[in-house]
Amino acid sequence: MIRGPYPFGDGMNAAWDLVVWHGDFERVEIATLSREDIDRVRDCFDHGDDVWMYNVYAVPDSVLPKIADLVPGQQLEPGIQHYIEARQNLPGGELWFPEPGELPPGHVPPP
């Protein structure tokens, strides 16, 4: 367990998966996006006060070409709903959970 400052502040220790869902249960991961990738495209999304997009966001077709620039060699099809999903990406693969009674200052990305 990580102790000390909130480990996901400023988009640190997180990764964002670009995925497509087929049906209800088939999740197809296309690529993993870095903090730098998200920094390049986050202004294209209506993310409210979730500055580092720690939630799940649908990728509008209008933004798909910008996302495609981040994943060269991948074919992204307009009309198929793509999503960006945040997750923890801590060194060593450990998970971080606040201590009992400790409230994180923001959303904790799911593992």
C-alpha positions as CSV (number, residue, x, y, z in Angstrom):
1,M,0.0,0.0,0.0
2,I,1.3,3.5,-0.9
3,R,1.5,6.0,1.9
4,G,2.0,9.7,1.6
5,P,0.7,12.1,-1.0
6,Y,-2.2,11.2,-3.3
7,P,-0.5,9.1,-6.0
8,F,-2.8,10.1,-8.9
9,G,-2.5,13.9,-8.6
10,D,-1.6,15.6,-11.9
11,G,-2.3,12.4,-13.9
12,M,0.6,10.5,-12.3
13,N,0.6,6.7,-11.8
14,A,-2.4,6.2,-14.1
15,A,-2.8,4.7,-17.5
16,W,-5.7,5.0,-19.9
17,D,-6.9,2.1,-22.0
18,L,-8.5,2.7,-25.4
19,V,-11.2,0.0,-25.7
20,V,-14.2,-1.1,-27.7
21,W,-17.0,-3.1,-26.1
22,H,-18.7,-5.7,-28.3
23,G,-22.0,-6.8,-26.8
24,D,-22.3,-6.6,-23.0
25,F,-19.2,-8.5,-22.0
26,E,-16.6,-8.5,-24.7
27,R,-14.0,-5.8,-23.9
28,V,-11.4,-5.4,-26.6
29,E,-8.3,-3.4,-25.6
30,I,-6.8,-1.5,-28.6
31,A,-4.0,0.4,-26.9
32,T,-2.8,1.9,-23.6
33,L,-2.4,5.7,-23.5
34,S,0.1,7.5,-21.4
35,R,-0.2,10.7,-19.4
36,E,1.4,12.6,-22.3
37,D,-1.2,11.1,-24.7
38,I,-4.1,12.2,-22.5
39,D,-2.5,15.6,-22.1
40,R,-2.6,16.0,-25.9
41,V,-6.3,15.1,-26.3
42,R,-8.1,15.9,-23.0
43,D,-9.3,19.3,-24.2
44,C,-11.3,17.4,-26.8
45,F,-13.5,15.9,-24.1
46,D,-16.2,17.3,-21.8
47,H,-14.6,16.1,-18.6
48,G,-15.9,18.7,-16.1
49,D,-13.7,18.9,-13.1
50,D,-12.2,15.5,-13.8
51,V,-9.1,17.1,-15.4
52,W,-7.1,13.9,-15.8
53,M,-10.1,11.9,-17.1
54,Y,-10.0,9.3,-14.3
55,N,-13.4,8.0,-15.3
56,V,-14.7,6.3,-18.5
57,Y,-15.2,8.5,-21.5
58,A,-16.8,7.8,-24.8
59,V,-14.7,8.9,-27.8
60,P,-16.8,11.0,-30.2
61,D,-16.3,10.2,-33.9
62,S,-15.1,13.8,-34.3
63,V,-12.2,13.1,-31.9
64,L,-11.3,9.7,-33.3
65,P,-8.7,11.1,-35.8
66,K,-6.8,12.7,-32.9
67,I,-6.9,9.5,-30.9
68,A,-5.8,7.6,-34.0
69,D,-2.7,9.8,-34.2
70,L,-1.7,8.4,-30.7
71,V,-2.0,4.8,-31.8
72,P,-0.2,4.5,-35.2
73,G,-0.9,1.2,-37.0
74,Q,-4.3,0.7,-35.4
75,Q,-7.4,1.0,-37.5
76,L,-10.1,2.9,-35.6
77,E,-13.5,2.7,-37.2
78,P,-15.9,5.6,-37.1
79,G,-19.4,4.4,-36.0
80,I,-18.0,1.9,-33.5
81,Q,-18.1,3.4,-30.0
82,H,-14.6,3.6,-28.5
83,Y,-13.9,4.4,-24.9
84,I,-11.1,5.7,-22.8
85,E,-10.9,4.0,-19.4
86,A,-8.6,5.0,-16.6
87,R,-6.8,2.6,-14.3
88,Q,-4.0,2.5,-11.7
89,N,-0.5,2.1,-13.0
90,L,1.7,2.1,-9.9
91,P,5.3,0.9,-9.9
92,G,5.4,-2.9,-9.2
93,G,1.7,-3.2,-10.0
94,E,0.6,-2.6,-6.4
95,L,-2.8,-1.1,-5.7
96,W,-3.4,2.0,-3.6
97,F,-6.3,2.4,-1.2
98,P,-6.8,5.3,1.3
99,E,-6.4,4.4,4.9
100,P,-9.7,3.9,6.8
101,G,-11.2,7.4,7.3
102,E,-8.8,9.0,4.8
103,L,-10.5,10.5,1.9
104,P,-8.6,10.9,-1.4
105,P,-8.6,14.3,-2.9
106,G,-10.0,12.9,-6.1
107,H,-11.3,9.9,-7.9
108,V,-9.2,6.7,-7.4
109,P,-8.8,5.0,-10.8
110,P,-10.0,1.4,-10.6
111,P,-7.3,-1.3,-10.7
